[in-house]
Structure formats: C-alpha cells, structure tokens
Amino acid sequence: MSDSNDDLERLQLLDIVAQRGVKGLARVQLERLQILVEQKDYSNNPKAQKSKMKLLSQIAIAIYELDEKYGNSFKMS
C-alpha cells in the first residue's frame, strides 16, 4: 500500500511541477519529490530515464537557489 501512496504523492507533486514549475514547490516538497523520483525505476524507458535525470537536476538547482536566498540549510548527517 505504501508504494501506491508514494506513487500518488509523486504524481501530485509532478502535477504541480507541470503547472507551475519546480519553483512552485516548497523546499520540503522539493526534497520529497527528489526522493520519490530517485526511487522510481525508468531503466526500461531511455526517454523517461533522461527526463528523470533532467528533473532531478532542476530540483537540485531549485533547492540550491532556495538555500542561497533564505540561508544555507544543508542537512549534515
């Protein structure tokens, strides 16, 4: 059941990105989307895999820009 909840959450966040771009998400949402997209396996579809990598890059840039704008909040673990 958790997988379907994760898929639903991923699709909801991707819908926001499709409508408003990655800047339409809060930092917490960006981090969650990053985790969900990284977990999704698109290895059977090269075009989807390329889109996944592009989206992950956009998410990383958006997180970096938020950190620069509002102060450094890198997680240290």
DSSP file (Angstrom, degrees, kcal/mol; ACC not computed):
  #  RESIDUE AA STRUCTURE BP1 BP2  ACC     N-H-->O    O-->H-N    N-H-->O    O-->H-N    TCO  KAPPA ALPHA  PHI   PSI    X-CA   Y-CA   Z-CA
    1    1 A M     >        0   0    0      0, 0.0     4,-1.9     0, 0.0     5,-0.2   0.000 360.0 360.0 360.0 -32.8    0.0    0.0    0.0
    2    2 A S  H  >  +     0   0    0      1,-0.2     4,-2.7     2,-0.2     5,-0.2   0.874 360.0  56.6 -62.6 -37.6    2.9    2.4    0.7
    3    3 A D  H  > S+     0   0    0      1,-0.2     4,-2.6     2,-0.2    -1,-0.2   0.908 107.3  47.5 -61.9 -41.8    4.1    2.1   -2.9
    4    4 A S  H  > S+     0   0    0      2,-0.2     4,-2.4     1,-0.2    -1,-0.2   0.867 111.9  50.6 -69.1 -34.5    0.7    3.3   -4.2
    5    5 A N  H  X S+     0   0    0     -4,-1.9     4,-2.6     2,-0.2    -2,-0.2   0.911 111.8  47.9 -66.0 -41.6    0.7    6.2   -1.7
    6    6 A D  H  X S+     0   0    0     -4,-2.7     4,-2.8     2,-0.2    -2,-0.2   0.907 111.6  50.3 -63.6 -41.9    4.2    7.1   -2.8
    7    7 A D  H  X S+     0   0    0     -4,-2.6     4,-2.6     2,-0.2    -2,-0.2   0.916 111.6  48.0 -62.8 -42.9    3.1    6.9   -6.5
    8    8 A L  H  X S+     0   0    0     -4,-2.4     4,-2.3     2,-0.2    -2,-0.2   0.925 113.1  47.5 -63.6 -44.9    0.1    9.1   -5.8
    9    9 A E  H  X S+     0   0    0     -4,-2.6     4,-2.4     2,-0.2     5,-0.2   0.915 112.0  50.7 -62.5 -42.8    2.2   11.7   -3.9
   10   10 A R  H  X S+     0   0    0     -4,-2.8     4,-2.6     1,-0.2    -2,-0.2   0.920 111.3  48.1 -60.4 -44.7    4.8   11.7   -6.7
   11   11 A L  H  X S+     0   0    0     -4,-2.6     4,-2.0     2,-0.2    -1,-0.2   0.878 110.6  51.2 -65.4 -37.7    2.1   12.2   -9.3
   12   12 A Q  H  X S+     0   0    0     -4,-2.3     4,-1.7     2,-0.2    -2,-0.2   0.923 112.9  45.1 -65.0 -43.7    0.6   15.1   -7.3
   13   13 A L  H  X S+     0   0    0     -4,-2.4     4,-2.2     1,-0.2    -2,-0.2   0.894 112.3  51.7 -67.3 -39.4    3.9   16.8   -6.9
   14   14 A L  H  X S+     0   0    0     -4,-2.6     4,-2.5     1,-0.2    -1,-0.2   0.849 105.9  55.9 -65.3 -32.9    4.7   16.2  -10.6
   15   15 A D  H  X S+     0   0    0     -4,-2.0     4,-1.8     2,-0.2    -1,-0.2   0.906 107.3  48.6 -64.3 -41.5    1.4   17.8  -11.5
   16   16 A I  H  X>S+     0   0    0     -4,-1.7     4,-3.3     2,-0.2     5,-0.6   0.916 111.5  50.1 -62.5 -42.8    2.3   20.9   -9.5
   17   17 A V  H  X5S+     0   0    0     -4,-2.2     4,-1.9     1,-0.2    -2,-0.2   0.897 109.0  52.0 -62.6 -40.3    5.6   21.0  -11.4
   18   18 A A  H  <5S+     0   0    0     -4,-2.5    -1,-0.2     1,-0.2    -2,-0.2   0.862 118.2  37.8 -64.1 -35.3    3.9   20.6  -14.7
   19   19 A Q  H  <5S+     0   0    0     -4,-1.8    -2,-0.2    -5,-0.1    -1,-0.2   0.902 138.4   9.4 -82.4 -43.6    1.6   23.6  -13.9
   20   20 A R  H  <5S-     0   0    0     -4,-3.3     3,-0.3     1,-0.2    -3,-0.2   0.485  99.5-118.9-119.9  -6.8    4.0   25.9  -12.0
   21   21 A G    ><< -     0   0    0     -4,-1.9     3,-1.8    -5,-0.6    -1,-0.2  -0.187  49.0 -59.7  85.4 173.6    7.5   24.6  -12.5
   22   22 A V  G >  S+     0   0    0      1,-0.3     3,-1.5     2,-0.2    -1,-0.2   0.759 131.5  67.1 -66.8 -23.2    9.8   23.4   -9.7
   23   23 A K  G 3  S+     0   0    0      1,-0.3    -1,-0.3    -3,-0.3    -2,-0.1   0.584  86.5  71.4 -73.4  -7.8    9.7   26.9   -8.2
   24   24 A G  G <  S+     0   0    0     -3,-1.8     2,-0.3    -8,-0.1    -1,-0.3   0.483  88.2  79.9 -82.6  -3.5    6.0   26.3   -7.4
   25   25 A L  S <  S-     0   0    0     -3,-1.5     2,-0.1    -4,-0.1   -12,-0.0  -0.796  80.7-121.7-106.2 147.5    7.1   23.8   -4.7
   26   26 A A     >  -     0   0    0     -2,-0.3     4,-2.5     1,-0.1     5,-0.2  -0.354  36.6-102.1 -74.3 165.0    8.3   24.5   -1.2
   27   27 A R  H  > S+     0   0    0      1,-0.2     4,-2.5     2,-0.2     5,-0.2   0.897 123.1  51.7 -59.3 -42.4   11.7   23.2   -0.1
   28   28 A V  H  > S+     0   0    0      1,-0.2     4,-2.2     2,-0.2    -1,-0.2   0.899 110.9  48.4 -61.9 -40.6   10.2   20.2    1.8
   29   29 A Q  H  > S+     0   0    0      2,-0.2     4,-2.9     1,-0.2    -1,-0.2   0.888 109.7  52.8 -66.8 -38.8    8.1   19.3   -1.2
   30   30 A L  H  X S+     0   0    0     -4,-2.5     4,-2.4     2,-0.2    -2,-0.2   0.925 110.1  47.6 -61.7 -44.4   11.2   19.5   -3.5
   31   31 A E  H  X S+     0   0    0     -4,-2.5     4,-2.0     2,-0.2    -2,-0.2   0.911 113.2  48.2 -63.1 -41.8   13.1   17.2   -1.2
   32   32 A R  H  X S+     0   0    0     -4,-2.2     4,-2.6     2,-0.2    -2,-0.2   0.924 112.0  48.7 -65.3 -44.1   10.2   14.7   -1.1
   33   33 A L  H  X S+     0   0    0     -4,-2.9     4,-2.8     1,-0.2     5,-0.3   0.893 108.5  54.9 -62.7 -39.1    9.8   14.8   -4.9
   34   34 A Q  H  X S+     0   0    0     -4,-2.4     4,-2.3    -5,-0.2    -1,-0.2   0.927 110.6  45.2 -59.1 -45.6   13.6   14.3   -5.3
   35   35 A I  H  X S+     0   0    0     -4,-2.0     4,-1.8     2,-0.2    -2,-0.2   0.931 114.5  48.0 -63.4 -46.6   13.4   11.1   -3.1
   36   36 A L  H  X S+     0   0    0     -4,-2.6     4,-1.1     1,-0.2    -2,-0.2   0.891 113.7  46.3 -64.7 -40.3   10.3    9.8   -4.9
   37   37 A V  H  < S+     0   0    0     -4,-2.8     3,-0.3     1,-0.2    -1,-0.2   0.901 110.1  53.7 -70.0 -40.4   11.7   10.4   -8.4
   38   38 A E  H  < S+     0   0    0     -4,-2.3    -1,-0.2    -5,-0.3    -2,-0.2   0.868 108.7  50.6 -60.9 -35.4   15.0    8.8   -7.4
   39   39 A Q  H  < S+     0   0    0     -4,-1.8     2,-0.3    -5,-0.2    -1,-0.2   0.771  90.0  94.2 -74.3 -26.1   13.2    5.7   -6.2
   40   40 A K  S  < S-     0   0    0     -4,-1.1     2,-0.7    -3,-0.3    12,-0.0  -0.505  73.0-137.7 -73.4 131.3   11.2    5.3   -9.4
   41   41 A D        +     0   0    0     -2,-0.3     3,-0.2     1,-0.1    -1,-0.1  -0.807  35.5 159.5 -95.9 115.1   12.8    2.9  -11.9
   42   42 A Y    >   +     0   0    0     -2,-0.7     3,-2.2     1,-0.1     7,-0.5   0.084  35.7 119.8-114.8  20.2   12.7    4.1  -15.5
   43   43 A S  T 3  S+     0   0    0      1,-0.3    -1,-0.1     5,-0.1    -2,-0.0   0.730  70.1  59.9 -62.6 -21.8   15.5    2.0  -16.8
   44   44 A N  T 3  S+     0   0    0      1,-0.2    -1,-0.3    -3,-0.2    -2,-0.1   0.569 105.2  52.6 -81.9  -7.4   13.2    0.2  -19.3
   45   45 A N    <>  -     0   0    0     -3,-2.2     4,-2.5     1,-0.1    -1,-0.2  -0.878  65.2-168.6-131.3  99.4   12.5    3.6  -21.0
   46   46 A P  H  > S+     0   0    0      0, 0.0     4,-2.1     0, 0.0     5,-0.2   0.849  89.5  52.1 -58.3 -36.9   15.5    5.6  -22.0
   47   47 A K  H  > S+     0   0    0      2,-0.2     4,-2.0     1,-0.2     5,-0.1   0.915 111.8  45.9 -66.5 -42.2   13.5    8.7  -22.8
   48   48 A A  H  > S+     0   0    0      2,-0.2     4,-2.5     1,-0.2    -1,-0.2   0.879 110.8  53.9 -66.8 -37.9   11.8    8.6  -19.4
   49   49 A Q  H  X S+     0   0    0     -4,-2.5     4,-2.1    -7,-0.5    -2,-0.2   0.900 108.7  48.9 -62.4 -41.0   15.2    8.0  -17.7
   50   50 A K  H  X S+     0   0    0     -4,-2.1     4,-2.1     2,-0.2    -2,-0.2   0.905 111.5  49.2 -65.6 -41.6   16.6   11.1  -19.4
   51   51 A S  H  X S+     0   0    0     -4,-2.0     4,-2.6     2,-0.2    -2,-0.2   0.883 108.8  54.1 -63.8 -38.6   13.6   13.1  -18.3
   52   52 A K  H  X S+     0   0    0     -4,-2.5     4,-2.6     2,-0.2    -2,-0.2   0.927 109.2  47.1 -60.5 -46.2   14.1   11.8  -14.8
   53   53 A M  H  X S+     0   0    0     -4,-2.1     4,-1.8     1,-0.2    -1,-0.2   0.886 112.3  50.2 -65.3 -38.4   17.7   13.0  -14.7
   54   54 A K  H  X S+     0   0    0     -4,-2.1     4,-2.2     2,-0.2    -2,-0.2   0.918 111.9  47.8 -65.1 -43.8   16.7   16.4  -16.1
   55   55 A L  H  X S+     0   0    0     -4,-2.6     4,-2.6     2,-0.2    -2,-0.2   0.912 109.6  52.4 -64.3 -43.1   14.0   16.8  -13.5
   56   56 A L  H  X S+     0   0    0     -4,-2.6     4,-2.3     1,-0.2    -1,-0.2   0.877 109.4  50.7 -61.0 -36.7   16.4   15.7  -10.7
   57   57 A S  H  X S+     0   0    0     -4,-1.8     4,-2.2     2,-0.2    -1,-0.2   0.920 110.2  48.8 -65.1 -44.5   18.9   18.4  -11.9
   58   58 A Q  H  X S+     0   0    0     -4,-2.2     4,-2.4     2,-0.2    -2,-0.2   0.889 111.5  50.3 -62.8 -39.4   16.1   21.0  -11.9
   59   59 A I  H  X S+     0   0    0     -4,-2.6     4,-2.6     2,-0.2     5,-0.2   0.928 109.8  50.1 -64.4 -45.2   15.1   20.0   -8.4
   60   60 A A  H  X S+     0   0    0     -4,-2.3     4,-2.3     1,-0.2    -2,-0.2   0.899 111.6  48.5 -61.3 -41.1   18.7   20.2   -7.1
   61   61 A I  H  X S+     0   0    0     -4,-2.2     4,-2.7     2,-0.2    -1,-0.2   0.917 111.1  50.2 -64.7 -43.6   19.1   23.7   -8.7
   62   62 A A  H  X S+     0   0    0     -4,-2.4     4,-2.2     2,-0.2    -2,-0.2   0.897 111.3  48.4 -63.0 -41.1   15.8   24.9   -7.1
   63   63 A I  H  X S+     0   0    0     -4,-2.6     4,-2.3     2,-0.2    -1,-0.2   0.924 112.1  49.5 -64.1 -44.0   16.9   23.6   -3.7
   64   64 A Y  H  X S+     0   0    0     -4,-2.3     4,-2.4     1,-0.2    -2,-0.2   0.920 110.5  49.9 -60.3 -45.0   20.3   25.3   -4.0
   65   65 A E  H  X S+     0   0    0     -4,-2.7     4,-2.3     1,-0.2    -1,-0.2   0.882 110.0  50.4 -64.2 -38.4   18.6   28.6   -5.0
   66   66 A L  H  X S+     0   0    0     -4,-2.2     4,-2.9     2,-0.2    -1,-0.2   0.905 110.3  50.5 -64.2 -40.3   16.3   28.4   -2.0
   67   67 A D  H  X S+     0   0    0     -4,-2.3     4,-1.1     1,-0.2    -2,-0.2   0.901 112.3  47.0 -63.1 -40.8   19.3   27.8    0.2
   68   68 A E  H  < S+     0   0    0     -4,-2.4    -2,-0.2     2,-0.2    -1,-0.2   0.888 116.9  43.8 -66.9 -39.2   21.1   30.8   -1.3
   69   69 A K  H  < S+     0   0    0     -4,-2.3    -2,-0.2     1,-0.2    -1,-0.2   0.907 127.6  25.8 -74.0 -43.6   18.0   33.0   -1.0
   70   70 A Y  H  < S-     0   0    0     -4,-2.9    -1,-0.2     1,-0.3    -2,-0.2   0.296 122.6 -82.3-108.5   8.2   16.9   32.0    2.5
   71   71 A G     <  -     0   0    0     -4,-1.1     2,-0.4    -5,-0.2    -1,-0.3  -0.061  58.8 -59.0 103.6 152.6   20.2   30.9    4.1
   72   72 A N        +     0   0    0     -4,-0.1    -4,-0.1     1,-0.1    -5,-0.1  -0.503  50.7 165.2 -70.9 122.1   22.1   27.7    4.0
   73   73 A S        +     0   0    0     -2,-0.4    -1,-0.1     2,-0.0    -5,-0.0  -0.122  14.2 158.6-129.5  37.2   20.1   24.8    5.3
   74   74 A F        -     0   0    0      1,-0.1     2,-0.4    -7,-0.1    -2,-0.0  -0.349  43.9-118.2 -61.4 140.0   22.1   21.8    4.1
   75   75 A K        -     0   0    0      2,-0.0     2,-0.6    -2,-0.0    -1,-0.1  -0.673  24.6-161.4 -82.0 130.7   21.5   18.7    6.1
   76   76 A M              0   0    0     -2,-0.4    -1,-0.0     1,-0.1    -2,-0.0  -0.952 360.0 360.0-113.0 115.3   24.5   17.4    7.9
   77   77 A S              0   0    0     -2,-0.6    -1,-0.1     0, 0.0    -2,-0.0   0.369 360.0 360.0-134.4 360.0   24.1   13.8    9.0
